[in-house]
Amino acid sequence: MTGKEKLKAALDHQEAPVLFDLGGMNTTGMHCIVMEKLREFYGLEKKPVKIIEPSQMLGYMDEDLAECLGVETELVWGSRNCYGFKSEDHYKEWKTPWGQEVLVPEEFTTAADEKGDTLIYACADPDFPAAGRMPKGGVYFDNEDRALPYDEDHYKIEDNLEEFQLFTEGELEWFKKQIGQIRDPGHVITCFGPGTTGGGTCLADHSMIAGPMLREPKGIRKLEDFYMATAADPELIQEIFERETDIGIQNLEKMHQVLGDSIDVLHICGTDLGTQKSLFYSRSTIEEVWAPYWKKINDWVHENTGWKTFKHCCGSIAPIIDILIDSGFDILNPVQWTADNMDRNMLKEKFGSRLVFWGGGVDTQHLLPEGTPEQVYDQARECLRIFSKDGGYVFNTIHNIVPGVPAENVDALARALRDHNRG
């Protein structure tokens, strides 16, 4: 079966060989450190890893590594990344603070401060305060709080809409160009565009609230202010979402005009609603503040395209999975069954016939970095046994693969899936 055929079987809830995704979304990928070690493990050509998402330092899944692993997804991404500068096809070499040579977008601009931290700038403009900071000894960029304190008496809603813009002709051409470069027509084509790059469907993704793509973010930009606003002034958040989704749907229309149904799965929203213990917000708040706008977006996609919609949501979220289903999402990621009250068998039994689980293939937080290859293999086989029953499953880890994971353990995941699919 091709990757597309495996995805169709999963969506139709038919038991069949399982699709493997690694690197198809910005929440299903691999840190560049692990990717370099994995290339060495498989004896592949030694070359710098290309950074596809700079905040998390995620590497691009090249064809040779995908073949070794059995990955059958290919990524189409937006022209601009989370820091607002272009991530198209012009790259340069950069030596990371830990000494790894990688390829970064041509406009990627950093500086070191007096503490040894590495700073990165919105729109590659160092004339404004840094948008992100990689602490000395760190391997990711964290958002910087740069906005002035929230002043509700002088607030302008436009300040929280600045990043949401209609795609330009150049940005649409970039989407189209990537489709023309697809390696295998049988692969599943994934896309993270409007939900991650200011396109208007992210709906308060926690990584985007600070406005890392803006030179001078204004408005409600601190997470604690946003949390408070959902309780103190939900009507304001709803108005932001209403106007954001209007822009988002216009961008989806523009994308469909140039791409048609050449993409299979579209990342809509990455807002995390759960901690490892419970929900960030009450069920009623999620139902009233977010769900109508998710449904508005999903309805447009399903009525006008053949795309399937992908929702990323970490944490202990079992109490609101039915809301996500009723809002029209086809796919849920990362299936964090290691969080409280997220038993694998319960999730599959209660929700597995109504959406596709994309992830949940191994405990990425503990076992994948700390366990043996044999332990990783065994746990992955068990996860595959539970989640693939009666279809409705795409194999991936619980969120991205992080530094410290041995290459042998990633290989164990690939072996587990191959053996599962052989029956």
N, C-alpha and C positions, 0 to 999 in steps of 0.2 A: 504493500500500500504506500502511496505517496503521503507526504505530510498533510496536504489538503484533504485527502481521503480520511486520514486519521482524525483530523479536526472535525470533519463532517460527521463521522461516527460518534465522536464525543458529544457534539451538539445535539445529535439525534438520540442520544442515550442508548447507543448500541454498543455492546461489548465487542472490542476489537483491539488490535495493537495500539499502543499509547504513543501519542506525539511527545517529543522531547523539545522543550524550549529552554534555551540558555542564551541570554543576550537579546531577546526579542523585545524587551521593554526596559525602562529604567528602574524597574523593581524586580527584574528576573535575570540580572546580569552578574558580572564578575569583576572584582577589583583588578586593576592592572598588575598588581604584584602577583596575584595568584595566576593570572593569565600568562604572564611571562614564565612562571615556573611550570605551568602545564605544557606550554609549547616545548620547553626543554625536556620535560618528562616523555613526550611523544617523539622527540628527536626532530622536531620541525625546524624550518629555517629560523635562524636567530635574527630577529629584527625588532625594532621598537614597537610596543603596543600603541595603537591609536586610541586616544581618549575620546569616547563618544559622549560622555556626560561628565563635565569637570568637577562638579560639586562632590560627587561620590567617587570620582576617578575611575569610572567604569571603562573597561576596554571594549573595543569593537571585535565582534566574533568573525574572524577571517575564515575563508572557505576551508583551508586545510585543517584548522582546529575543529571546525564544525563537523567535518567528515570523520575525524578521529572519535569524536564524542557521540555522533549520531544525531546531532541537532538538525532539525528540519524547519526552522523558522528563519526568516530574513527580515531585517529591520529597515523601516523607512522613518526618518526623523525630521523634525522641523528645522528650518534654516537657522534659527537663533536658539541658543541654549538658555539655561536658567539665569545666566549673567548678562543676557541681552546682546552678546556679540555672536557673529556668524560661526556656525559649526558645519560648514559645507565640505568642500573637497580640497581646501588649501590648508596644509598642515606644516608645522615646523617642529624641530627637535627641542625638547626641554628636559633638563636634568632635574628630577624630583629632589626634594630635601633628603630622601633616603638613598639617593644615588642612582636611581633607575633612569635610563634614557627612554623617554616616551615621545609620542607625537601628539601635539596639541594644536587646536585651531590657530591659524595664523594671527588672529587678533588677540589671542590669550595674553594677558598682561599681568605680571605679578611683581611684587617687591618684598624685600625682607625688612622687618622692623627691628628695633633695638633689642627685643627679646628673642629674636631668632624665629619668630612666627612668619609665615608666608601669607601675604595679602593678595587678594584678587579683586579686580575692579569691574563694576557694572559698565557695560558698553565699552570695555577696554579703555576707560578714561581715568587716568590716575590724578586728574585735577580735582576729583571729588573723593570723599571718604571711601575706603575700601568696602566692598559689598560682602566679602567673605574672608575668613581667616582660617588658615591651617596652623594650629598650634605647633610649636617646636616638638618634634617627635611624633606628630600626628600624621594621618594618612588620608584625611578628608578635609574639605573646606566647610566651616560652619558659617551660617549667616551672621552678619553683624547688625545690631540695632542702630540704625542711622537716623530714623525719623524723629522729628520733634515730638514731645509728649502730646498725647491725644487730648484735644481741647474740644469737648462736645458742644460748647457754646459757639465756636467759630468753625465748625466742621463743614467741609464741602464734600459731597458724595463723589464728585469727580476725582478727588484725590485717590480714592480706592478703585478707580476704573482706568487710571492712566496706562497701566500695562496691557490692557486688553484692546488690541488694535486689529483692524481687518488685515488679512494677509495681502501683501503686495504681489504684483505680477512676478517679481523676482523670486519671492518665497514660494509661490505656486509652481514656478518652473523648476525649483529645486526638488519639490515632491515628485514632479513628473520625470525629471532626469533620473532619479533613483529607481523608479519603476522600470525605466529602460535598461537598467544595469542589473536587474535581478538575475541571480546565478542559475536558479533551477525553477522552472515553471510549476513544479510539483510542490515547492515549499510553501509554507504558510507565511503570508506577508503581514507583518505586524507594524503598527504605526503609533508612535507617541508624538502627536503634533499639537492640536489645540488644547489638550489637557495639561501640557507641561511647559509651553513656551509662550504664554500670554495670549493664546488663541481664544479663550473665553469659555472653557468648560471645566476648569479645575475646581471652582467653587470652594475657595478657602483651603486649598492644600497647604498644610502647615509649613512646608518648605518654601512656599511662594508668598505667604502673608507679609513677610518683611520687605518684599519688593526688591529682591537681589538683582533684578534686571534693570532697575531704574537708578539713574544718577543721584536723584534727590527724592527718595520716597516720602510721601506725606499721607496723612490720614491715620486710620487704625492699622498700625503696623507691628505692634508688639503682641505676642501671642496672648499674654495675660489680658490685654485690652480687648482683644477679639473674643476671648472666652467670656469676659464680662458682658460684652455687647450682645452676645447671643441670648443672654438672660435678661439684661436690663433694657435692651432696645431691639428685640427680634425683628420688628418691622423694618428697621434700617438695614439689617443684614439681608432681609428678603428683597429690599429694593436694590441693593448691590447685586444680588444674585439674578434678579429679573433683568437688569440691564446688561450684566455680564453674559447671561445665556442668549440674549438677543444678538450680541456680537458673536458668540460662539456658534450659533446656528447659521449666521451669515457666512462664517468661515467654513463650516461644514459644507454648505452649498457650494462655495468656491472650490473646495477640495474635490467634491464629487464631480464638478464640471470638468476638471482636468484629469482626475484619476479614475472616474467611473467606479466599477467594482473590482479594480485591480488589487486593492488591499482587502484582507480578510478580517482582521481584528484591529479595532481602534481603541486606544487608551483614552477614556473619557475623563476620569477623575481619580486623583490619588490621595484625597483627603483621608487621613487616618482618624477613625472615630473611637478607637479603643486603646487602652493601656494594656499591660500584661495582666492586670487584675480586673478591670471593669471598663465601662464606657467613659469617654471624655464628657459626653453630653447625655442628657436624659433621652429616653426613647421618644418622648413626646416632642422634644426640641428637634431631634433629627427628622421626625415625621413631618413636622410643621415647617421647619426652616429650610431643610435640604431637599426632601423627597419630591416636592412639586417641580423643582427645577431639574433634578435628575430625570424625572419622567418626561418633562418637556423635551429634553435633549434626546433621550432614548427613543421616544415616539417619533421624532423627526428622522432619526437614523433608520429606524425600522420601516418607516413609511416611504422612504425615498432612496434607500440604498440596500445593498446586500451585506453590508458590514455587520459584524458582531461587536457588541460593546463590552469593554473590559473595565472593571472597577477594582482598584487597589485599595485595601483597607486592612491595616494591621490590627492586632490586638484581640482582646476578649470581646467579640462582637456578635456572639450567637443570638442575643436578644433582638438584634436589628437586621439579621440576614433576610428575614421575610420582607422587611421594608425595601431592601435592595432589590429583591426579586420583583416585588410589586411595582417598583420604580422602573423596571424594564431592563435591568442589566442582565446580559447573557452569561458573563464570566466573572468569577470572584477570585482575587489574588490577595495575599499570598497563602491563605488558609493556615493561619498561625495556630495550629492545634496544640502548641506548647504553652499557650496562654491559658489562664484559668477558664474553666467551664467550656472548653473547646475540644471535648473528646472526639477523636476521629470517627469512631463508629456512630456516635450521635449525629455528627454533622452530615455524614453520608446518608444515614437513615432518614433524617428529618428534612434535609434540603437537597440531597443529591439528585433527585429526579427533576428538579426545577431550575437548575443552573449548572454551569460547568465549573468545577474546581480547577484552578490553574495554579499549582504550587503544592505546598504541604508535603513534599517528597522526602524531607529529612529535617531533623532538628538542626537548623543552621547555626543557632546560637551556641550550642554546647557540643553536641556529638560530632558535627561535621569538622570543627577545628580541633577537637580534643580526642576523638575516638580513633580506633584502628580502622583500616580499610574494611576489615571483615565486619565490624560493628556497623559501619556506614552502609555496607551492602545489605546486611540483614534488615536494618531498619527501613531502607528504601524499598526492599521487597515487600515488607509488611505494609508500608504506606500504599504501594501499588496494588496490593491485594485488596485493601479496604476501599480505596478511592476509585479504582477502575471498574469495580463490579457494576455491571449494567451500564457501562459507559459513563460519559459526563466528566472526563478527567483528562488534563494535560499535565505531564510530569515536569516539575520544576522544584527548586528548593523553597524554603520559607524565606523569601526576600533574597537580596543579593549575596553572593559568596564573598566573604570578607578576608582581609589579610590574616595570615595565620593558618589558613586551611591548607593542608598538604595536597600536592597534586595527586598523590595516590588515592586520596579520599574522593576527589572529583571523578577520577577514573572509576572508582567503585560505584558511583552513582550511574555512570554510563553502562557499566557491566550489569548492574542490577536491572536496568530497563531492558537491555538486550535480552537477558535471560528471561525476564517476564514476558516479553513479546514473543519469544520462541515457544512459550507455553510449557 
